[in-house]
Amino acid sequence: MISLREQIDESLKYIRKHTKMMPEIGIILGTGLGGLVKEIRKEIVLDYDEIPHFPISTVESHHGKLIFGTLAGKKVVAMQGRFHYYEGYSLQQVTFPVRVMSRRFGLGVKTLLISNAAGGMNPQFHRGDLMLITDHINLQGTNPLIGPNDDDFGPRFPDMSEPYSKKLIKLAEKIAAEAKIKVQRGVFVAVQGPNLETRAEYRFLHNIGADAVGMSTVPENIVAVHMGMNVLGISIITDECFPDTLKPVSVDEIISVANKAEPKLTKIMKEIVKQL
Ligand code: HPA
């Protein structure tokens, strides 16, 4: 089996046949959050399944495209469609595109913007709110860094005292205030899924210090931190997960709330890219 480094090299070689672009900003678009894609002036779009070693998306609502272009005048690379642990991929596979994006032996990305759909457990939160992720808890029961460490990528034991850049959080808050968009701040907990949580689980997750829960983002964040990137994470709160008043929720409702809130997120993301 070839090493992770060799796999990245082969992916890059293929990408480099199509574009020489060196984007400094990477974007991962979560469930129902594809609207930003329309704002990107596209240079080239590659399907995941044509890029060597890229996992292939199994979820139909995720398109699986790597988009190179400019957003607000800046060069960006965006993942339309991401991979989840619950789909059966290893976390190494889930985070492979982040390694390819990175400036260390990758495309040159220094700043990674991640979005997701999440369940809100903080009673101050409402459906459709945006939450800037200030910190996270990894409850996926595994870690993308398990296995041999390539010291050229990053340290064996990466520091996690600031997994989400304080500077980027401040910038996002300033931009949101100017645009009169309400944003919450909070701790995100990642679970395996694919089922949503029981009342007892929501109670537990809130009690251990999480404000929102989802099935993504944390693995990508860990690998981005490992590679020395600055990360901003924004959740759209798609359902209210208050144990005492919990109502059934369907994935269609979750996607519909995400779609409704998405223009707010797109506006903030675009302005952040502009001001970076
Ligand atoms: N739990 C886990 N993931 C989610 C949820 C949830 O309640 N809502 C949106 N993504």
Boltz pocket constraint, residues with backbone or C-beta under 6 A from the ligand:
constraints:
  - pocket:
      binder: B
      contacts: [[A, 117], [A, 118], [A, 119], [A, 120], [A, 195], [A, 196], [A, 197], [A, 213], [A, 214], [A, 215], [A, 238], [A, 239], [A, 241], [A, 254]]
      max_distance: 6.0
